[in-house]
Amino acid sequence: MNRRIITSLSVVALGAAIVLGAVPAAAQSDPPLTPWGKPDLMGVWDFRSITPMQRPEDLVDQEFLTEEEVANREQEAVDREIRLFNRVAQRTVAGANVDRGTEGAPGSYNNFWLDRGTNYVGTRRTSLIIDPPDGRYPPMTEGGERRAAHTLEERSKADWTTNFSSGVRCILGFNAGPPMNPSAYNNNMQLFQTPDTVVIVTEMVQTARVVPLDGRPGLGSDILQWSGDSRGHWDGDTLVIETTNFDAKRKWRNTTNGMRLTERLTRVDAETLVYEFTVDDPETWTGSWTAEVPMQLNPDDMFEYACHEGNYSMPVMLGGARVQEAEGEAAAGR
């Protein structure tokens, strides 16, 4: 966890005075270039945002919020941070959802550790999803629904480590994807760049994804990887990354090995990187979907996120499941 753990306090001083409009179609200032003439995408990029992934159902016909609505919702986010920061601690209950507590509390963590942000960063959109036009995921296929139900059943059993997500197991960050999307904390990524290679390092679990730009062929279809196999190219001033060969055991939104991801990164000015991604997995959804995540340049360094060190969640959860099983056996007279 880096310097951003104090966000719950710092946003109180900032409040909701900053009202941000949509990302401009034309850059406000020319983005910097590398010595070899390509747009310079390097730096630490912060993608915190309170914009939800899906458009809320009560805003189904509203793509953008008004400036007044943005100001009100950002103030509500600040008020929530203050309320939860000052809230009396409550113990979680065995068998309950440790990620969600009562009255909007986060559950297993107190609010000090969370850093969702308090702004609609760079945009007034009502959802990160920009396609389909309703701002919501396409309908799931029957196979996708079965996998989603199976995942919920697995996690309720806690039979073994593989029942849990790759995030809980400290294999991949829960916001790292790919694709990257805002979540509870550690919403930073760092990008490194050479003429023929880009490396994307996510703060969450420190995953480093190496993306060749030299036109080399991708891996064979039988070689699957946690973060997939990525190849990149330039489309004008936009870096396009196409990724396949995902291993379904990563359990990202219950997608399959056949998922295809297309990411587009465009530096629109010195402080802003627009990250757009399209997910295509016909075995999970009836159509593809696209989201847009504005990222802000972070002047600070990105520090190590030590996920495994001191991670007692797996033995605690598995141990708790064994206790519940033993209690059930005793109650049954066995």
Solvent accessible surface area in square Angstrom, and as a share of the most:
residue,aa,sasa,rsa
1,M,68,0.30
2,N,9,0.05
3,R,86,0.31
4,R,1,0.00
5,I,40,0.20
6,I,95,0.48
7,T,11,0.06
8,S,3,0.02
9,L,91,0.45
10,S,48,0.31
11,V,11,0.06
12,V,68,0.39
13,A,95,0.74
14,L,113,0.56
15,G,19,0.18
16,A,13,0.10
17,A,91,0.70
18,I,91,0.46
19,V,58,0.34
20,L,58,0.29
21,G,34,0.33
22,A,54,0.42
23,V,34,0.20
24,P,47,0.30
25,A,119,0.93
26,A,76,0.59
27,A,47,0.37
28,Q,146,0.65
29,S,56,0.36
30,D,130,0.67
31,P,32,0.20
32,P,52,0.32
33,L,112,0.56
34,T,8,0.04
35,P,133,0.83
36,W,95,0.33
37,G,46,0.44
38,K,74,0.31
39,P,3,0.02
40,D,28,0.14
41,L,0,0.00
42,M,69,0.31
43,G,21,0.20
44,V,11,0.06
45,W,0,0.00
46,D,14,0.07
47,F,2,0.01
48,R,49,0.18
49,S,10,0.06
50,I,44,0.22
51,T,6,0.03
52,P,50,0.32
53,M,29,0.13
54,Q,53,0.23
55,R,11,0.04
56,P,45,0.28
57,E,129,0.58
58,D,119,0.61
59,L,20,0.10
60,V,67,0.39
61,D,139,0.72
62,Q,48,0.21
63,E,79,0.36
64,F,73,0.31
65,L,3,0.02
66,T,73,0.42
67,E,106,0.48
68,E,127,0.57
69,E,54,0.24
70,V,0,0.00
71,A,31,0.24
72,N,78,0.40
73,R,77,0.28
74,E,0,0.00
75,Q,75,0.33
76,E,111,0.50
77,A,17,0.13
78,V,3,0.02
79,D,69,0.36
80,R,66,0.24
81,E,14,0.06
82,I,60,0.31
83,R,120,0.44
84,L,10,0.05
85,F,82,0.34
86,N,105,0.54
87,R,57,0.21
88,V,124,0.71
89,A,95,0.73
90,Q,111,0.49
91,R,225,0.82
92,T,70,0.41
93,V,107,0.61
94,A,96,0.74
95,G,72,0.69
96,A,59,0.45
97,N,81,0.42
98,V,67,0.38
99,D,96,0.50
100,R,175,0.64
101,G,35,0.33
102,T,86,0.50
103,E,134,0.60
104,G,41,0.39
105,A,11,0.09
106,P,17,0.11
107,G,18,0.17
108,S,62,0.40
109,Y,100,0.38
110,N,91,0.47
111,N,3,0.01
112,F,61,0.25
113,W,105,0.37
114,L,10,0.05
115,D,3,0.02
116,R,71,0.26
117,G,10,0.10
118,T,6,0.03
119,N,35,0.18
120,Y,11,0.04
121,V,22,0.13
122,G,13,0.12
123,T,4,0.02
124,R,56,0.21
125,R,44,0.16
126,T,3,0.02
127,S,1,0.01
128,L,4,0.02
129,I,1,0.01
130,I,46,0.23
131,D,64,0.33
132,P,31,0.19
133,P,112,0.71
134,D,60,0.31
135,G,0,0.00
136,R,63,0.23
137,Y,55,0.21
138,P,12,0.07
139,P,98,0.61
140,M,62,0.28
141,T,30,0.18
142,E,135,0.61
143,G,15,0.14
144,G,0,0.00
145,E,98,0.44
146,R,161,0.59
147,R,71,0.26
148,A,25,0.20
149,A,62,0.48
150,H,104,0.46
151,T,15,0.09
152,L,130,0.64
153,E,92,0.41
154,E,35,0.16
155,R,93,0.34
156,S,90,0.58
157,K,100,0.43
158,A,10,0.08
159,D,73,0.38
160,W,157,0.55
161,T,34,0.20
162,T,72,0.42
163,N,15,0.08
164,F,13,0.05
165,S,24,0.15
166,S,10,0.07
167,G,15,0.15
168,V,57,0.33
169,R,53,0.20
170,C,6,0.03
171,I,52,0.26
172,L,10,0.05
173,G,5,0.05
174,F,85,0.35
175,N,1,0.01
176,A,5,0.04
177,G,5,0.05
178,P,5,0.03
179,P,0,0.00
180,M,0,0.00
181,N,13,0.07
182,P,23,0.14
183,S,39,0.25
184,A,26,0.20
185,Y,11,0.04
186,N,1,0.01
187,N,0,0.00
188,N,1,0.00
189,M,0,0.00
190,Q,46,0.20
191,L,1,0.01
192,F,93,0.39
193,Q,12,0.06
194,T,63,0.37
195,P,87,0.55
196,D,72,0.38
197,T,32,0.18
198,V,0,0.00
199,V,36,0.20
200,I,2,0.01
201,V,22,0.13
202,T,9,0.05
203,E,1,0.00
204,M,6,0.03
205,V,26,0.15
206,Q,64,0.28
207,T,31,0.18
208,A,62,0.48
209,R,20,0.07
210,V,89,0.51
211,V,0,0.00
212,P,11,0.07
213,L,27,0.14
214,D,74,0.38
215,G,74,0.71
216,R,123,0.45
217,P,116,0.73
218,G,44,0.42
219,L,70,0.35
220,G,39,0.37
221,S,103,0.67
222,D,123,0.64
223,I,84,0.43
224,L,61,0.30
225,Q,74,0.33
226,W,72,0.25
227,S,17,0.11
228,G,7,0.07
229,D,13,0.07
230,S,5,0.03
231,R,55,0.20
232,G,8,0.07
233,H,85,0.38
234,W,48,0.17
235,D,72,0.38
236,G,60,0.57
237,D,93,0.48
238,T,15,0.09
239,L,0,0.00
240,V,5,0.03
241,I,0,0.00
242,E,60,0.27
243,T,0,0.00
244,T,39,0.23
245,N,15,0.08
246,F,1,0.00
247,D,25,0.13
248,A,38,0.29
249,K,108,0.46
250,R,6,0.02
251,K,44,0.19
252,W,26,0.09
253,R,74,0.27
254,N,29,0.15
255,T,5,0.03
256,T,15,0.09
257,N,71,0.36
258,G,50,0.48
259,M,1,0.01
260,R,106,0.39
261,L,0,0.00
262,T,36,0.21
263,E,0,0.00
264,R,82,0.30
265,L,0,0.00
266,T,37,0.22
267,R,19,0.07
268,V,20,0.11
269,D,16,0.08
270,A,42,0.32
271,E,96,0.43
272,T,15,0.09
273,L,0,0.00
274,V,18,0.10
275,Y,0,0.00
276,E,46,0.21
277,F,1,0.00
278,T,42,0.24
279,V,0,0.00
280,D,59,0.31
281,D,1,0.01
282,P,96,0.60
283,E,102,0.46
284,T,0,0.00
285,W,9,0.03
286,T,92,0.54
287,G,32,0.31
288,S,50,0.32
289,W,0,0.00
290,T,15,0.09
291,A,0,0.00
292,E,25,0.11
293,V,0,0.00
294,P,1,0.01
295,M,0,0.00
296,Q,56,0.25
297,L,54,0.27
298,N,10,0.05
299,P,129,0.81
300,D,56,0.29
301,D,104,0.54
302,M,30,0.13
303,F,110,0.46
304,E,124,0.56
305,Y,32,0.12
306,A,49,0.38
307,C,22,0.13
308,H,120,0.54
309,E,119,0.53
310,G,52,0.50
311,N,44,0.23
312,Y,155,0.59
313,S,42,0.27
314,M,22,0.10
315,P,81,0.51
316,V,100,0.57
317,M,60,0.27
318,L,21,0.10
319,G,32,0.31
320,G,35,0.34
321,A,11,0.09
322,R,89,0.33
323,V,87,0.50
324,Q,92,0.41
325,E,82,0.37
326,A,60,0.47
327,E,110,0.49
328,G,40,0.39
329,E,75,0.34
330,A,75,0.58
331,A,94,0.72
332,A,55,0.43
333,G,72,0.69
334,R,196,0.72
